[in-house]
Amino acid sequence: MKRTHIYILYCVSLALVFTHADRVCARAPESAKIAFTSERNVNVKQKGNSDIYIMNPDGTEQVNLTRHPALDSQPAWSPTGEKILFSSNRDGISDLFLMNADGTNAQPVFRKLTGRQHGSWAPDGRRIAYYRFEGQIDKAGIYTAAIDGTGEERIANGWHPAWSPDGSEIVFISLEDLGIYTINLQTGVEDIVLPMEQAFPFDPVWSPDGTQIAFTRVDLFHIVLEGLLKVAGGKLPNAAEAIYTVNRDGSQLERVVHDDIKTSDPAWSPRGNQLVYEQSVGKEIHLFRITLGSDNPHQLTDEGYNRDPDWFDPLALPVVPQPKLFTTIWGKIKIRD
């Protein structure tokens, strides 16, 4: 019996040591960083390869974190910056993976891979939201689960989910009518923010204070008219695909970048005064940063195809979420500080 107790104590001690070691390794960046997907230096053997990179908000010090021949994409910083959630097909089917902020210890979130995409963190870092296709593209479902892959629950019919800063709701694109919707996580009630109305919305993301939503808007009528004018040798003054912001109640719809260039996939700065986004530049796609209300974007990347930006700044998180706090409480503390 004594040997059994010693063995159990030994196992518990090892578990605590390795848990502590993982926490030591999983350190947040000491300065602001933008995580993004990049496809560069692609040779014939690695065709279709993409990796997760990080860089400073001014585009300097770009570092490849994953260095894997698979398609790694859609990085999302954990609320405290110690982890990065991302999608990868490295195990045969694209699903969600988790790694340390320096790219080490990449592991699948779920034991069974089923094609999950577009991960978004709850503000307390305990749960994630994502979508998965269920046989057909029009059968995509929004799910939530614990960060260890347990407790998976389907909550809505749609895609591109993003968890609100206060933790109370998730914004997503509804597959019922392709509008921007929110779902209250306590009541399950869905609320429309912006209907489709001849323009497809994609990639909705909350402002840090939860008052606005930025998203990509693809104008179908514009695409048709642009095609007709192209045949006639003409051109429309604005691109059909552009970034917009809208208030949480659906009011004050505004275009962010007014140049005749396709822009998409916005991400907010932690302070809420800037957006980073992707833009077509010749045959490549690059990331740009713009201050809201200005007409002076700054190019951040200059090589290959770059997309899926997500911005983290340790100075925007002066407090650490406490285990006893509910998601909604931590969200309110984060906004207040």
C-alpha positions in Angstrom: 0.0 0.0 0.0 2.9 2.4 0.9 4.5 1.7 -2.5 1.2 2.5 -4.2 1.0 5.9 -2.4 4.5 6.7 -3.3 3.9 5.9 -7.0 0.7 8.1 -7.1 2.6 10.9 -5.4 5.4 10.5 -8.0 3.0 10.6 -10.9 1.3 13.7 -9.5 4.6 15.4 -9.0 5.6 14.7 -12.6 2.3 16.0 -13.9 2.8 19.3 -11.9 6.4 19.6 -13.2 5.4 19.2 -16.8 2.4 21.5 -16.4 4.6 24.1 -14.9 7.2 23.6 -17.7 4.6 24.1 -20.4 3.5 27.4 -18.7 7.1 28.6 -18.5 7.5 27.8 -22.2 4.2 29.4 -23.2 5.2 33.0 -22.8 3.4 36.0 -24.3 5.3 38.4 -26.5 6.8 41.3 -24.6 5.7 43.8 -27.3 2.8 44.1 -29.8 2.8 41.5 -32.5 0.6 40.7 -35.5 0.1 37.0 -36.4 -0.7 36.2 -40.0 -0.7 33.5 -42.7 2.0 33.8 -45.4 2.7 31.8 -48.5 6.2 32.7 -49.7 9.3 30.9 -51.2 7.0 28.2 -52.4 8.8 25.6 -54.5 7.3 22.8 -56.6 7.5 20.2 -53.8 5.8 22.5 -51.4 3.1 23.8 -53.7 0.1 25.0 -51.6 2.2 25.4 -48.4 1.5 28.3 -46.0 2.8 29.1 -42.6 2.0 31.2 -39.5 4.2 34.2 -39.1 4.4 37.0 -36.6 5.7 40.6 -37.0 5.8 44.0 -35.4 2.8 46.3 -36.1 5.1 48.3 -38.5 5.9 45.2 -40.5 9.4 44.6 -39.2 10.9 41.4 -37.7 8.8 38.9 -39.6 9.3 35.4 -38.1 8.0 32.1 -39.4 6.6 30.1 -36.5 5.4 26.9 -38.0 7.8 25.9 -40.8 5.6 23.0 -41.8 4.9 21.7 -45.4 1.1 21.7 -44.6 -1.4 24.5 -45.0 -1.2 26.4 -41.7 -3.6 29.4 -41.6 -6.1 31.5 -39.6 -4.0 32.3 -36.5 -5.8 33.7 -33.4 -4.0 35.0 -30.3 -5.2 33.7 -27.0 -6.5 36.6 -24.8 -3.2 36.7 -22.8 -1.0 36.1 -25.8 0.6 32.8 -24.6 -1.0 30.6 -27.2 -2.0 30.8 -30.9 -5.0 28.9 -32.2 -4.7 28.0 -36.0 -6.0 25.8 -38.7 -3.9 23.1 -40.4 -4.2 20.0 -42.6 -0.9 18.5 -41.3 -2.8 15.4 -40.1 -4.6 14.8 -43.4 -7.7 17.0 -42.8 -7.9 20.6 -41.9 -8.7 21.2 -38.3 -7.8 23.4 -35.3 -4.4 23.3 -33.6 -2.9 25.1 -30.7 0.7 26.1 -30.2 2.8 28.3 -27.9 3.4 32.0 -29.0 6.9 31.1 -30.2 5.6 28.3 -32.4 6.6 25.4 -30.2 4.4 22.5 -29.0 1.9 22.5 -31.8 -0.9 20.0 -31.0 -4.4 19.3 -32.3 -7.2 20.7 -30.2 -9.5 17.7 -30.8 -8.8 14.0 -30.8 -11.0 13.4 -33.9 -10.4 15.7 -36.8 -13.6 16.7 -38.7 -12.7 19.9 -40.7 -13.1 22.7 -38.2 -12.1 26.2 -39.3 -11.9 29.9 -38.2 -11.2 29.6 -34.5 -12.1 32.4 -32.1 -11.3 32.7 -28.4 -13.7 33.4 -25.6 -12.3 36.4 -23.6 -11.5 34.2 -20.6 -9.4 31.9 -22.8 -11.4 28.8 -21.7 -13.5 28.1 -24.7 -13.3 28.6 -28.5 -15.8 29.1 -31.3 -15.4 27.9 -34.8 -17.4 26.5 -37.8 -17.3 23.1 -39.4 -18.8 21.9 -42.7 -21.3 19.1 -42.3 -21.3 17.4 -45.7 -22.3 20.5 -47.7 -21.3 24.1 -47.7 -24.8 25.2 -46.9 -24.7 22.9 -43.8 -21.9 24.7 -42.0 -22.5 24.9 -38.2 -21.1 27.3 -35.6 -19.8 25.4 -32.6 -18.2 26.1 -29.2 -15.9 23.8 -27.2 -13.4 23.9 -24.3 -9.9 24.7 -25.4 -9.0 21.0 -24.6 -11.5 19.9 -27.2 -14.2 18.7 -24.8 -17.8 19.8 -24.5 -18.3 20.5 -28.2 -21.7 22.1 -28.8 -23.5 23.2 -32.0 -25.1 26.6 -31.5 -26.1 28.1 -34.9 -26.2 27.5 -38.7 -23.5 29.6 -40.2 -19.8 30.4 -40.5 -17.0 32.9 -39.6 -17.8 33.2 -35.8 -16.2 35.8 -33.6 -16.6 36.0 -29.8 -17.7 39.3 -28.3 -15.3 41.1 -26.0 -17.7 40.8 -23.0 -18.2 37.0 -23.7 -22.0 37.2 -23.9 -22.5 36.7 -27.6 -21.0 35.5 -30.9 -21.2 37.3 -34.2 -21.3 35.2 -37.4 -22.6 35.0 -41.0 -25.9 33.2 -41.0 -26.5 30.7 -43.7 -30.2 31.3 -43.5 -30.1 34.6 -45.4 -26.3 35.4 -45.5 -26.6 38.4 -43.2 -24.5 39.3 -40.1 -26.1 37.9 -37.0 -25.3 37.6 -33.3 -26.4 34.8 -30.9 -26.8 35.4 -27.2 -25.0 32.5 -25.5 -27.3 32.5 -22.5 -30.6 32.6 -24.2 -29.7 31.2 -27.7 -31.6 34.1 -29.3 -30.3 35.2 -32.7 -30.4 38.9 -33.6 -29.7 40.4 -37.1 -27.1 43.2 -37.3 -27.0 43.7 -41.0 -29.0 42.0 -43.8 -27.3 40.8 -47.0 -29.0 43.2 -49.4 -27.1 42.5 -52.7 -23.8 42.3 -50.9 -22.2 39.3 -49.2 -20.6 40.0 -45.8 -17.6 37.9 -44.6 -15.2 37.7 -41.6 -17.1 39.9 -39.1 -14.9 40.9 -36.1 -15.7 42.9 -33.0 -14.0 46.2 -32.0 -12.3 45.8 -28.6 -15.1 47.8 -26.9 -17.8 45.7 -28.5 -19.6 48.7 -30.1 -18.6 48.1 -33.7 -18.1 45.2 -36.2 -15.7 45.3 -39.1 -16.2 43.0 -42.0 -15.6 42.3 -45.7 -18.4 43.3 -48.0 -18.7 41.9 -51.6 -21.1 43.8 -53.8 -22.8 41.4 -56.2 -24.3 44.1 -58.4 -21.0 45.8 -58.6 -19.4 42.6 -59.8 -22.0 42.2 -62.6 -21.7 45.8 -63.7 -17.9 45.7 -63.5 -18.0 42.7 -65.8 -20.2 44.5 -68.3 -18.0 47.6 -68.3 -14.8 45.6 -68.7 -16.2 44.1 -71.9 -16.9 47.7 -73.1 -13.4 48.9 -72.0 -14.6 50.8 -69.0 -14.0 50.6 -65.2 -15.9 51.4 -62.0 -14.3 53.8 -59.6 -14.5 51.5 -56.6 -13.7 47.8 -56.0 -16.5 45.3 -55.5 -14.8 43.8 -52.4 -14.1 46.2 -49.5 -13.9 46.6 -45.7 -16.7 48.2 -43.8 -17.6 48.9 -40.2 -21.0 49.0 -38.7 -22.4 49.7 -35.2 -23.6 46.8 -33.1 -27.2 47.9 -33.7 -26.7 48.0 -37.5 -26.4 51.8 -37.8 -23.7 53.9 -39.4 -22.4 51.6 -42.1 -19.0 53.1 -43.3 -16.4 52.0 -45.8 -12.9 52.1 -44.4 -10.6 52.1 -47.5 -11.8 54.1 -50.4 -9.2 53.3 -53.0 -10.1 51.3 -56.2 -8.4 48.2 -54.7 -9.8 45.0 -53.3 -9.5 44.9 -49.5 -10.7 42.2 -47.1 -10.2 40.2 -43.8 -10.0 43.1 -41.3 -8.6 42.7 -37.7 -8.8 45.4 -35.0 -5.8 46.9 -33.2 -6.1 46.2 -29.4 -6.7 49.9 -28.9 -9.5 50.0 -31.4 -8.2 52.9 -33.4 -6.7 51.0 -36.4 -7.4 48.0 -38.6 -5.0 45.6 -40.3 -6.3 44.0 -43.5 -5.3 42.2 -46.7 -5.1 44.0 -50.1 -4.4 42.9 -53.6 -1.1 44.3 -54.9 -0.4 43.2 -58.5 -0.4 39.4 -58.4 0.3 39.2 -54.7 -1.7 39.9 -51.5 -0.2 42.0 -48.8 -1.2 43.2 -45.3 -1.8 46.9 -44.7 -2.6 48.9 -41.6 -4.8 52.0 -41.5 -6.0 54.4 -38.8 -9.7 54.7 -38.8 -10.9 58.0 -40.3 -7.7 58.5 -42.4 -6.8 57.8 -46.0 -3.2 56.9 -45.4 -2.7 53.0 -45.2 0.8 51.6 -44.5 2.0 48.4 -46.2 3.4 45.8 -43.8 4.4 42.9 -46.0 6.1 42.8 -49.4 6.5 39.2 -50.4 4.1 36.4 -51.5 0.5 36.0 -50.3 -0.3 37.3 -46.9 -3.7 37.1 -45.1 -5.6 36.2 -41.8 -4.1 39.0 -39.6 -4.6 39.0 -35.8 -3.2 41.7 -33.5 -2.0 41.2 -29.9 -0.6 43.9 -27.6 0.4 43.0 -24.0 0.0 46.6 -23.0 -3.7 46.4 -23.9 -4.2 43.6 -21.3 -3.0 45.1 -18.0 -4.8 42.4 -15.9 -4.7 38.6 -16.1 -8.0 36.7 -16.3 -8.7 34.9 -13.0 -9.9 31.3 -13.0 -12.9 32.1 -10.8 -14.3 34.8 -13.1 -17.0 34.0 -15.5 -16.4 34.9 -19.2 -18.8 37.9 -19.1 -17.1 39.3 -15.9 -13.6 39.0 -17.4 -14.8 40.7 -20.6 -16.1 43.7 -18.6 -12.9 44.0 -16.7 -10.9 43.9 -19.9 -12.9 46.7 -21.4 -12.8 48.8 -18.3 -9.0 48.6 -18.0 
